[in-house]
């Protein structure tokens, strides 16, 4: 799993690439929570390059959301491919996470 991050107007954008599965979860969770700790509480997770995610990957998303909300912030999921989107919808997490298909819309939602 490859993570790259950048900041746009105080909003952290983390792009993930690869498969978000149990073997990668500890490292990904640690890096994302570190981003939350040093950030402003606004986070966009760009999942365009995530080809597959299992339930442990979902647990990372939920952990990050909880950490961000403790800071009175929010998380937006960006560029979900059909496989990941179906998993999010199957688990009803689309009711918990904001989901955008456009970075400008995601940034506007967190401003």
Beta strands, then each sheet from edge to edge (+ up, - down):
strand 1: 2-8
strand 2: 11-20
strand 3: 42-53
strand 4: 74-78
strand 5: 98-100
sheet 1: 1+ 2- 3- 4- 5-
end
